Amino acid sequence: MNAPIPLIVWGAGGHATVVADAVRLAADYEILGFLDDLRPDRWGAPFCGATILGGAEQLAHLSELARHLILGFGLVSARMVRAEEARSAGFSFAVVVHPRATIARDVEIGPGTLVAAGAVLGPGSRLGEHVIVNTGASVDHGSRIQDHVHVSVGARLGGQVEVARGAMIGMAATVLPRVHIGAGAVIGAGSLVLEDIPPDTVARGVPARIFAAERA
């Protein structure tokens, strides 16, 4: 059996605990430590069985100790920025799949992506880089999820759905088959999406209606 690969988790809040749980149960990686840019007072403190090692200023040093990193927070706009910073520091990105996720054999999953407990990925679905398919969410057959998309807890995507870069599907939202969600769009929690949603809009409700032309 191969030794676990050292891993840095960038983030030290609630979502980081979900990431850490999946990492430890999957057993492919060993968490070397966490990064927290928001709370310098926590640097050096224990967190989820490891230590908060500092903030972004530690990237160059840590890249010499661990070549792999995964983002441990859910805010899409911040994830885009931090992913590029980590890439520039020389990190590669881990794929973390909880062992209690259900994944069809031909699914493609990009670097930096988390598939959480209870998630379901149907046959032929494709996930880009730095995607979150959160706890209990499902992505059905033939769907395409581009980079930096967050499919929130309990969300349901029908077959052949396309979700463009940086979009967020809110908790328990449902997207019907063959619907396209534009880049940067936000779908509100519990919404039912029956038709295509343009880029950089906020849509919510049953059925979902567009309420804003920019991210809320």
Residue frames as qw, qx, qy, qz and C-alpha x, y, z in Angstrom:
[[0.000, 0.888, 0.460, 0.000, 0.00, 0.00, 0.00],
 [0.407, 0.493, -0.023, 0.769, 1.37, 3.41, -0.98],
 [0.275, -0.367, -0.457, 0.762, 1.96, 6.04, 1.71],
 [0.144, 0.871, 0.459, -0.099, -0.58, 8.90, 1.75],
 [0.453, 0.464, 0.132, 0.750, 0.43, 12.00, -0.21],
 [0.231, -0.402, -0.371, 0.805, 1.02, 15.17, 1.86],
 [0.063, 0.660, 0.563, 0.494, -1.73, 17.73, 1.30],
 [0.068, -0.129, -0.285, 0.947, -2.39, 21.35, 2.22],
 [0.007, 0.703, 0.700, 0.124, -6.00, 22.48, 2.75],
 [0.140, 0.144, -0.018, 0.980, -6.47, 26.21, 2.10],
 [0.503, -0.477, -0.238, -0.680, -9.25, 27.24, 4.44],
 [0.252, 0.013, -0.834, 0.491, -10.09, 26.55, 8.07],
 [0.466, -0.053, 0.209, -0.858, -13.83, 27.02, 8.43],
 [0.755, 0.085, 0.471, -0.448, -16.89, 24.86, 8.08],
 [0.823, 0.499, -0.171, -0.212, -16.26, 23.71, 4.53],
 [0.243, 0.616, -0.735, 0.146, -12.70, 22.78, 5.46],
 [0.503, -0.229, 0.746, -0.372, -14.09, 20.28, 7.98],
 [0.858, 0.356, 0.206, -0.307, -16.06, 18.63, 5.16],
 [0.579, 0.671, -0.463, -0.004, -12.94, 18.47, 3.02],
 [0.086, -0.547, 0.782, -0.286, -10.85, 17.09, 5.89],
 [0.732, -0.039, 0.568, -0.374, -13.38, 14.36, 6.65],
 [0.856, 0.488, -0.002, -0.171, -13.42, 13.22, 3.02],
 [0.349, 0.710, -0.601, 0.111, -9.62, 13.31, 2.80],
 [0.290, -0.437, 0.789, -0.320, -9.15, 11.15, 5.87],
 [0.798, 0.114, 0.494, -0.325, -11.78, 8.59, 4.94],
 [0.774, 0.603, -0.147, -0.121, -10.53, 8.28, 1.35],
 [0.780, -0.487, 0.316, 0.235, -6.97, 7.80, 2.73],
 [0.748, 0.519, 0.108, 0.400, -5.16, 8.85, -0.46],
 [0.239, 0.686, -0.193, 0.660, -3.77, 12.02, 1.14],
 [0.564, -0.467, -0.484, 0.479, -2.48, 13.06, 4.55],
 [0.000, -0.947, -0.160, -0.279, -3.25, 16.61, 5.67],
 [0.592, 0.144, -0.302, 0.733, -0.01, 18.40, 6.48],
 [0.136, -0.389, -0.405, 0.816, -1.87, 21.49, 7.66],
 [0.188, 0.803, 0.560, 0.085, -4.40, 24.21, 6.93],
 [0.265, 0.123, 0.048, 0.955, -4.13, 27.82, 5.78],
 [0.087, -0.797, -0.584, 0.128, -6.35, 30.60, 7.14],
 [0.316, 0.349, 0.106, 0.876, -6.10, 34.12, 5.71],
 [0.302, -0.707, -0.334, -0.546, -9.02, 35.48, 7.72],
 [0.668, -0.728, -0.021, -0.153, -7.91, 34.80, 11.30],
 [0.458, 0.582, -0.551, 0.385, -4.19, 35.33, 11.98],
 [0.435, -0.529, 0.507, -0.524, -4.95, 34.81, 15.67],
 [0.954, -0.053, 0.182, -0.230, -5.56, 31.14, 14.87],
 [0.619, 0.591, -0.509, 0.089, -2.15, 30.54, 13.30],
 [0.151, 0.395, -0.824, 0.376, -0.45, 27.70, 15.12],
 [0.609, -0.116, 0.475, -0.624, -3.73, 26.43, 16.60],
 [0.240, 0.027, 0.962, 0.124, -4.96, 22.85, 16.14],
 [0.586, 0.325, 0.004, -0.742, -7.76, 22.29, 13.64],
 [0.903, 0.260, -0.080, -0.331, -9.32, 19.03, 12.42],
 [0.958, -0.154, 0.166, 0.176, -6.40, 16.91, 13.56],
 [0.670, 0.317, 0.031, 0.670, -3.69, 19.13, 12.07],
 [0.327, -0.554, -0.187, 0.742, -2.41, 22.68, 12.56],
 [0.334, 0.919, 0.208, 0.033, -3.26, 26.04, 11.00],
 [0.765, -0.044, 0.102, 0.634, 0.12, 26.88, 9.49],
 [0.160, -0.394, 0.072, 0.902, -0.50, 30.51, 8.52],
 [0.510, 0.695, 0.254, -0.439, -1.92, 32.30, 5.51],
 [0.752, 0.656, 0.052, 0.038, -1.02, 32.87, 1.88],
 [0.049, 0.872, -0.485, 0.042, 2.47, 34.03, 2.81],
 [0.604, -0.383, 0.698, -0.031, 3.31, 30.38, 3.61],
 [0.865, 0.439, 0.093, -0.224, 2.58, 29.08, 0.10],
 [0.501, 0.701, -0.506, 0.043, 6.12, 29.17, -1.27],
 [0.187, -0.489, 0.796, -0.304, 7.55, 27.45, 1.81],
 [0.720, 0.009, 0.581, -0.379, 4.82, 24.82, 2.00],
 [0.797, 0.523, -0.148, -0.264, 5.11, 23.93, -1.68],
 [0.286, 0.580, -0.755, 0.110, 8.51, 22.46, -0.80],
 [0.287, -0.194, 0.841, -0.415, 6.91, 20.16, 1.78],
 [0.505, 0.383, 0.745, -0.206, 3.67, 19.20, 0.04],
 [0.106, -0.067, 0.584, 0.802, 3.08, 19.34, -3.70],
 [0.167, -0.463, -0.766, -0.414, -0.70, 19.01, -3.49],
 [0.104, 0.129, 0.379, -0.911, -3.37, 21.43, -2.29],
 [0.083, -0.546, -0.758, -0.348, -7.14, 21.65, -2.23],
 [0.149, -0.362, 0.066, -0.918, -9.30, 24.68, -1.47],
 [0.260, -0.315, -0.863, 0.296, -11.28, 24.37, 1.75],
 [0.167, 0.430, 0.355, -0.813, -13.82, 27.19, 1.42],
 [0.426, 0.481, 0.762, 0.084, -16.89, 27.61, -0.75],
 [0.197, 0.823, 0.106, -0.523, -16.99, 31.23, -1.95],
 [0.791, 0.454, 0.324, 0.249, -16.64, 30.94, -5.73],
 [0.300, 0.927, -0.104, 0.200, -15.02, 34.31, -6.43],
 [0.371, -0.776, 0.507, -0.054, -12.35, 33.75, -3.78],
 [0.859, -0.064, 0.493, 0.122, -11.72, 30.20, -4.99],
 [0.687, 0.687, 0.107, 0.213, -10.89, 31.49, -8.46],
 [0.068, 0.912, -0.337, 0.222, -8.27, 33.88, -7.08],
 [0.573, -0.591, 0.559, -0.097, -6.73, 31.47, -4.59],
 [0.924, 0.176, 0.326, 0.098, -6.48, 28.64, -7.10],
 [0.589, 0.746, -0.095, 0.295, -4.32, 30.78, -9.36],
 [0.201, -0.833, 0.452, -0.249, -2.15, 31.87, -6.43],
 [0.794, -0.323, 0.513, -0.044, -1.59, 28.25, -5.43],
 [0.860, 0.440, 0.185, 0.179, -0.83, 27.26, -9.02],
 [0.321, 0.869, -0.245, 0.285, 1.71, 30.07, -9.29],
 [0.429, -0.703, 0.528, -0.206, 3.37, 28.83, -6.10],
 [0.240, 0.421, -0.865, -0.133, 3.91, 25.45, -7.74],
 [0.509, -0.012, 0.752, -0.419, 1.13, 23.37, -6.25],
 [0.282, -0.112, -0.821, -0.484, -0.77, 20.63, -8.04],
 [0.536, -0.187, 0.184, -0.803, -4.39, 20.10, -7.05],
 [0.156, -0.014, 0.972, -0.177, -5.87, 17.07, -5.35],
 [0.572, -0.219, -0.479, -0.629, -9.10, 15.37, -6.33],
 [0.142, -0.100, 0.814, -0.555, -10.95, 14.38, -3.15],
 [0.606, -0.174, -0.526, -0.571, -13.87, 11.96, -3.35],
 [0.525, -0.325, 0.561, -0.551, -15.65, 10.85, -0.21],
 [0.009, 0.112, -0.986, -0.127, -15.90, 7.04, -0.11],
 [0.275, 0.444, 0.793, -0.315, -19.66, 7.31, 0.40],
 [0.379, 0.537, -0.178, -0.733, -20.16, 9.20, -2.86],
 [0.735, 0.273, 0.620, 0.034, -21.63, 7.24, -5.78],
 [0.128, 0.697, -0.388, -0.589, -19.79, 7.78, -9.05],
 [0.891, 0.414, 0.128, -0.133, -20.40, 6.11, -12.41],
 [0.827, -0.174, 0.313, 0.435, -17.40, 4.42, -13.97],
 [0.555, 0.430, 0.314, 0.639, -16.95, 6.84, -16.87],
 [0.142, -0.971, -0.185, 0.051, -17.20, 10.12, -14.94],
 [0.589, 0.380, -0.140, 0.699, -14.39, 12.65, -15.50],
 [0.440, -0.859, -0.215, 0.148, -13.29, 14.75, -12.51],
 [0.444, 0.739, -0.173, 0.476, -10.88, 17.66, -12.84],
 [0.536, 0.050, -0.498, 0.680, -8.07, 18.64, -10.45],
 [0.010, -0.135, 0.337, -0.932, -8.99, 20.45, -7.26],
 [0.570, -0.287, -0.371, -0.675, -12.52, 19.05, -7.18],
 [0.206, -0.106, 0.817, -0.528, -14.35, 17.79, -4.08],
 [0.594, -0.227, -0.585, -0.504, -17.14, 15.22, -4.28],
 [0.281, -0.369, 0.585, -0.665, -18.66, 15.08, -0.79],
 [0.174, 0.061, 0.952, -0.244, -20.49, 12.37, 1.15],
 [0.413, 0.497, 0.680, -0.345, -23.74, 11.16, -0.41],
 [0.307, 0.608, -0.266, -0.681, -23.13, 12.91, -3.73],
 [0.746, 0.266, 0.606, 0.074, -24.11, 11.08, -6.93],
 [0.127, 0.594, -0.452, -0.653, -22.44, 11.55, -10.33],
 [0.832, 0.335, 0.358, -0.259, -24.29, 9.88, -13.19],
 [0.755, 0.097, 0.482, 0.433, -22.83, 8.15, -16.25],
 [0.494, 0.534, 0.328, 0.603, -20.99, 10.39, -18.68],
 [0.174, -0.975, -0.136, -0.006, -20.96, 13.43, -16.43],
 [0.660, 0.304, -0.141, 0.673, -17.88, 15.64, -16.50],
 [0.383, -0.892, -0.153, 0.183, -16.59, 17.95, -13.79],
 [0.459, 0.759, -0.200, 0.416, -13.99, 20.63, -14.45],
 [0.506, 0.158, -0.514, 0.675, -11.34, 21.98, -12.10],
 [0.042, 0.025, -0.483, 0.874, -12.07, 23.18, -8.55],
 [0.530, -0.352, -0.448, -0.628, -15.69, 22.06, -8.60],
 [0.223, -0.106, 0.776, -0.581, -17.61, 21.35, -5.40],
 [0.596, -0.271, -0.593, -0.469, -20.35, 18.73, -5.51],
 [0.208, -0.412, 0.568, -0.681, -21.43, 19.11, -1.92],
 [0.206, -0.018, 0.917, -0.342, -23.08, 16.75, 0.54],
 [0.422, 0.410, 0.760, -0.276, -26.00, 14.83, -0.94],
 [0.378, 0.628, -0.157, -0.662, -25.97, 16.70, -4.27],
 [0.714, 0.164, 0.658, 0.176, -26.49, 14.87, -7.57],
 [0.219, 0.597, -0.413, -0.651, -25.35, 15.47, -11.14],
 [0.831, 0.220, 0.477, -0.184, -27.14, 13.19, -13.57],
 [0.761, 0.123, 0.506, 0.387, -26.09, 11.54, -16.80],
 [0.527, 0.504, 0.358, 0.583, -24.20, 13.48, -19.44],
 [0.129, -0.978, -0.157, 0.037, -24.07, 16.74, -17.52],
 [0.622, 0.375, -0.125, 0.676, -21.13, 19.14, -17.93],
 [0.426, -0.878, -0.160, 0.151, -19.95, 21.15, -14.95],
 [0.530, 0.679, -0.178, 0.476, -17.26, 23.70, -15.78],
 [0.513, 0.114, -0.483, 0.700, -14.45, 25.01, -13.57],
 [0.058, 0.048, -0.420, 0.904, -15.18, 26.65, -10.20],
 [0.547, -0.373, -0.392, -0.639, -18.84, 25.64, -10.02],
 [0.127, -0.118, 0.796, -0.580, -20.36, 24.97, -6.59],
 [0.574, -0.294, -0.610, -0.461, -23.26, 22.51, -6.53],
 [0.258, -0.445, 0.506, -0.692, -24.52, 23.07, -3.00],
 [0.194, -0.041, 0.917, -0.347, -25.85, 20.64, -0.42],
 [0.423, 0.379, 0.764, -0.307, -28.78, 18.59, -1.70],
 [0.385, 0.561, -0.209, -0.703, -28.98, 20.26, -5.12],
 [0.697, 0.206, 0.684, 0.054, -30.26, 18.11, -8.00],
 [0.216, 0.558, -0.435, -0.673, -29.14, 18.47, -11.62],
 [0.861, 0.308, 0.319, -0.249, -31.00, 16.48, -14.27],
 [0.771, 0.066, 0.471, 0.424, -29.45, 14.77, -17.24],
 [0.511, 0.441, 0.335, 0.657, -27.45, 16.78, -19.81],
 [0.176, -0.965, -0.158, 0.113, -27.43, 19.94, -17.74],
 [0.620, 0.368, -0.104, 0.686, -24.61, 22.39, -18.50],
 [0.385, -0.891, -0.154, 0.186, -23.30, 24.68, -15.78],
 [0.547, 0.690, -0.126, 0.457, -20.77, 27.26, -16.96],
 [0.559, 0.156, -0.435, 0.689, -17.69, 28.51, -15.13],
 [0.105, 0.121, -0.403, 0.901, -18.12, 30.06, -11.71],
 [0.535, -0.400, -0.321, -0.671, -21.84, 29.45, -11.31],
 [0.084, -0.124, 0.823, -0.548, -23.39, 28.45, -8.01],
 [0.541, -0.322, -0.633, -0.450, -26.37, 26.15, -7.58],
 [0.324, -0.475, 0.418, -0.704, -27.97, 26.84, -4.19],
 [0.171, -0.099, 0.920, -0.339, -28.88, 24.35, -1.51],
 [0.401, 0.340, 0.811, -0.256, -31.69, 21.94, -2.50],
 [0.413, 0.547, -0.179, -0.705, -32.21, 23.64, -5.88],
 [0.701, 0.212, 0.674, 0.097, -33.40, 21.50, -8.80],
 [0.184, 0.559, -0.424, -0.688, -32.30, 22.03, -12.41],
 [0.847, 0.318, 0.327, -0.274, -34.32, 20.21, -15.06],
 [0.741, 0.010, 0.514, 0.432, -32.65, 18.17, -17.82],
 [0.533, 0.452, 0.386, 0.603, -30.89, 19.96, -20.70],
 [0.102, -0.983, -0.149, -0.002, -30.98, 23.36, -18.99],
 [0.622, 0.339, -0.164, 0.686, -27.93, 25.63, -19.35],
 [0.411, -0.858, -0.184, 0.248, -26.78, 27.76, -16.41],
 [0.466, 0.806, -0.103, 0.350, -24.62, 30.68, -17.57],
 [0.613, 0.152, -0.400, 0.664, -21.17, 31.59, -16.25],
 [0.111, 0.147, -0.378, 0.908, -21.25, 33.35, -12.88],
 [0.530, -0.427, -0.338, -0.650, -24.98, 32.79, -12.38],
 [0.081, -0.125, 0.797, -0.585, -26.37, 32.13, -8.91],
 [0.533, -0.331, -0.634, -0.452, -29.39, 29.88, -8.37],
 [0.376, -0.481, 0.383, -0.693, -31.13, 30.48, -5.05],
 [0.109, -0.096, 0.945, -0.292, -31.70, 27.78, -2.47],
 [0.401, 0.336, 0.769, -0.368, -34.73, 25.61, -3.11],
 [0.397, 0.516, -0.188, -0.735, -35.32, 26.98, -6.61],
 [0.719, 0.275, 0.635, 0.068, -36.76, 24.99, -9.51],
 [0.029, 0.568, -0.420, -0.708, -35.00, 25.88, -12.76],
 [0.718, 0.431, 0.527, -0.144, -37.10, 25.09, -15.84],
 [0.618, 0.756, 0.113, 0.183, -35.22, 27.07, -18.50],
 [0.679, 0.257, -0.135, 0.675, -31.80, 28.46, -19.35],
 [0.351, -0.879, -0.154, 0.282, -30.33, 31.10, -17.03],
 [0.486, 0.806, -0.127, 0.313, -28.13, 33.85, -18.57],
 [0.651, 0.100, -0.384, 0.647, -24.59, 34.54, -17.31],
 [0.218, 0.076, -0.341, 0.911, -24.01, 36.74, -14.25],
 [0.476, -0.425, -0.220, -0.738, -27.60, 36.72, -13.08],
 [0.152, -0.069, 0.827, -0.537, -29.32, 35.74, -9.85],
 [0.575, -0.166, -0.517, -0.612, -32.38, 33.51, -10.21],
 [0.062, -0.026, 0.869, -0.490, -34.58, 32.08, -7.48],
 [0.586, 0.111, 0.232, -0.768, -38.04, 30.75, -6.80],
 [0.306, 0.134, 0.938, 0.091, -40.42, 28.03, -7.99],
 [0.855, 0.296, 0.082, 0.419, -40.20, 28.30, -10.88],
 [0.520, -0.393, 0.029, 0.758, -36.95, 30.26, -10.88],
 [0.298, 0.908, 0.241, 0.172, -37.12, 33.86, -12.08],
 [0.569, 0.253, -0.131, 0.772, -34.27, 36.30, -12.68],
 [0.337, -0.863, -0.340, 0.163, -34.07, 38.89, -9.90],
 [0.239, -0.859, 0.236, 0.387, -30.74, 40.58, -10.60],
 [0.734, 0.664, -0.122, 0.072, -28.32, 41.12, -13.45],
 [0.319, 0.612, -0.618, 0.376, -25.27, 40.69, -11.26],
 [0.601, -0.135, -0.743, 0.261, -24.18, 38.52, -8.40],
 [0.468, -0.796, -0.164, -0.347, -25.87, 39.37, -5.09]]
